Amino acid sequence: MENRIHSALLIAAIVALVSVLGVAGAAEKAGAGEKFEVTGTVYCDVCRAKFVTRVAERMPGAKVRLECHNITDGKSTYSVDGETDANGVYHITAEGDHEDEYCGIKPVKSSKEDCSEIIKDGWAKEFTRITLTTKNGMVKKTRNVNPILYLKSKPSAVCAEVFKELHYIPGEDIHP
């Protein structure tokens, strides 16, 4: 009788252990529970410089989107929208580990009618890539993103002074 009780307890313990290991393994594989805080700023580039200057204006109420895509076919796998606060800063919580995907932030909607052109060249691209995994050596769960810039339809008069201070000769499309 005592042998049967020990055998039954042993079988129950093995079943419980296998169940726990199976659930833990599935959760780890899916990246369940991973959360990343993605933070960045949105500016109106009043000088059309395509970089942040001292006169660039932060944009409260601008909309952005975090997207992840499958590396092989480019299909969207994850998406979450965000909006800038009164200081032009957005905070997005991204869920899951996206090791086998490429992710980034892109502008969705400007909050200023006269500053809504999206930059599609230079370093301030339309889609700013970020890493949403800890399996590449990045252990912190906070991701700071390069600024998103919208271009003002016509540069402000102060821009000539700003460019002079920077010893910067603007391109043809930048004339106040």
C-alpha positions as CSV (number, residue, x, y, z in Angstrom):
1,M,0.0,0.0,0.0
2,E,2.8,2.4,0.9
3,N,4.5,1.7,-2.4
4,R,1.3,2.6,-4.3
5,I,1.1,5.9,-2.4
6,H,4.7,6.8,-3.2
7,S,4.2,5.8,-6.8
8,A,1.0,8.0,-7.1
9,L,2.8,10.9,-5.4
10,L,5.8,10.5,-7.7
11,I,3.6,10.4,-10.8
12,A,1.6,13.5,-9.6
13,A,4.9,15.4,-9.0
14,I,6.2,14.6,-12.4
15,V,3.0,15.6,-14.1
16,A,3.0,18.9,-12.2
17,L,6.7,19.6,-13.0
18,V,6.2,18.9,-16.7
19,S,3.1,21.2,-16.8
20,V,5.0,24.0,-15.1
21,L,8.0,23.6,-17.4
22,G,5.8,23.6,-20.5
23,V,4.0,26.8,-19.5
24,A,7.2,28.5,-18.6
25,G,8.9,27.5,-21.8
26,A,5.9,28.6,-23.9
27,A,5.8,32.0,-22.2
28,E,9.6,32.5,-22.7
29,K,9.4,31.5,-26.3
30,A,6.5,33.9,-27.1
31,G,8.2,36.8,-25.3
32,A,5.2,37.0,-23.1
33,G,5.5,39.5,-20.3
34,E,8.1,41.6,-22.1
35,K,7.3,45.3,-22.1
36,F,9.3,48.1,-23.5
37,E,8.9,51.8,-22.9
38,V,9.4,53.8,-26.1
39,T,10.0,57.5,-25.8
40,G,10.6,60.3,-28.3
41,T,9.8,63.8,-29.4
42,V,8.1,65.4,-32.3
43,Y,9.2,68.8,-33.6
44,C,8.1,71.3,-36.2
45,D,11.2,72.2,-38.1
46,V,10.5,75.9,-38.8
47,C,13.7,76.3,-40.8
48,R,13.3,73.2,-43.0
49,A,16.8,72.2,-42.0
50,K,15.9,68.5,-41.5
51,F,17.5,68.5,-38.1
52,V,16.6,70.0,-34.7
53,T,17.7,73.6,-34.3
54,R,17.3,76.0,-31.3
55,V,14.1,77.4,-32.9
56,A,12.5,74.0,-33.7
57,E,9.1,73.8,-31.9
58,R,7.9,70.8,-30.0
59,M,4.5,69.6,-31.2
60,P,1.9,68.7,-28.6
61,G,-0.9,66.5,-29.9
62,A,1.1,65.0,-32.8
63,K,0.2,61.3,-33.5
64,V,2.9,58.6,-34.0
65,R,2.7,54.9,-34.6
66,L,5.1,52.1,-33.4
67,E,5.1,49.3,-36.0
68,C,6.9,46.0,-36.2
69,H,7.3,44.0,-39.4
70,N,8.3,40.4,-40.3
71,I,11.9,40.4,-41.6
72,T,11.2,38.0,-44.5
73,D,8.0,39.3,-46.0
74,G,7.6,42.8,-44.5
75,K,4.1,42.1,-43.3
76,S,3.0,44.1,-40.2
77,T,3.1,42.0,-37.0
78,Y,2.5,44.6,-34.3
79,S,1.2,48.2,-34.2
80,V,0.3,50.6,-31.4
81,D,-0.4,54.4,-31.7
82,G,0.7,57.2,-29.5
83,E,0.3,60.9,-29.1
84,T,2.7,63.6,-27.8
85,D,2.0,65.3,-24.5
86,A,2.0,69.1,-23.8
87,N,5.8,69.0,-24.2
88,G,5.8,67.2,-27.6
89,V,7.0,63.9,-26.0
90,Y,5.4,60.6,-26.6
91,H,5.5,57.5,-24.4
92,I,4.4,54.2,-25.9
93,T,4.4,50.8,-24.1
94,A,5.3,48.0,-26.5
95,E,4.4,44.5,-25.5
96,G,6.2,41.3,-26.4
97,D,9.7,40.5,-27.6
98,H,10.2,41.3,-31.3
99,E,13.6,39.7,-31.9
100,D,12.8,38.4,-35.4
101,E,11.2,41.6,-36.6
102,Y,12.2,45.1,-37.5
103,C,10.4,47.8,-35.6
104,G,10.2,51.6,-35.7
105,I,8.3,54.8,-35.1
106,K,6.7,56.8,-37.8
107,P,4.7,60.0,-37.9
108,V,1.0,59.7,-38.4
109,K,-0.5,63.1,-38.1
110,S,0.9,66.6,-37.4
111,S,-0.8,68.8,-34.9
112,K,0.0,71.9,-37.0
113,E,-1.6,72.6,-40.3
114,D,1.3,74.7,-41.6
115,C,3.9,72.2,-40.4
116,S,2.9,68.8,-41.8
117,E,5.4,67.8,-44.5
118,I,7.1,64.5,-43.6
119,I,10.8,64.2,-44.3
120,K,11.6,61.3,-46.5
121,D,15.4,61.7,-46.9
122,G,18.4,62.4,-44.7
123,W,18.9,61.1,-41.2
124,A,15.4,62.1,-40.1
125,K,13.6,59.4,-42.0
126,E,9.9,58.6,-42.1
127,F,10.5,55.4,-40.2
128,T,12.9,55.5,-37.3
129,R,14.0,52.0,-36.3
130,I,14.2,50.7,-32.8
131,T,15.1,47.4,-31.2
132,L,12.4,45.7,-29.1
133,T,14.3,42.7,-27.7
134,T,16.6,42.0,-24.8
135,K,18.2,39.0,-26.7
136,N,20.8,41.2,-28.4
137,G,22.6,42.5,-25.3
138,M,20.4,45.5,-24.6
139,V,19.0,44.7,-21.1
140,K,17.2,47.9,-20.3
141,K,13.5,48.1,-21.3
142,T,13.6,51.8,-22.2
143,R,14.1,52.8,-25.8
144,N,14.8,56.5,-26.7
145,V,14.0,57.3,-30.3
146,N,15.5,60.0,-32.6
147,P,13.3,63.0,-33.0
148,I,10.5,63.0,-35.6
149,L,10.4,66.2,-37.6
150,Y,7.7,67.8,-39.7
151,L,8.7,70.6,-42.0
152,K,7.0,74.0,-41.9
153,S,5.6,75.0,-45.3
154,K,7.8,78.2,-45.4
155,P,10.9,78.8,-43.3
156,S,10.7,81.4,-40.6
157,A,12.6,84.7,-40.9
158,V,14.9,83.8,-37.9
159,C,16.3,80.8,-39.7
160,A,19.0,82.9,-41.6
161,E,20.4,83.9,-38.2
162,V,20.3,80.3,-36.9
163,F,22.1,79.0,-40.0
164,K,24.7,81.7,-39.6
165,E,25.3,80.7,-36.0
166,L,25.7,77.1,-37.1
167,H,28.0,78.0,-40.0
168,Y,25.5,76.1,-42.1
169,I,24.8,76.8,-45.7
170,P,21.3,75.5,-46.4
171,G,20.1,73.8,-49.6
172,E,18.1,75.4,-52.3
173,D,14.7,74.6,-50.7
174,I,15.5,76.6,-47.5
175,H,15.0,80.3,-48.0
176,P,13.0,82.5,-45.7
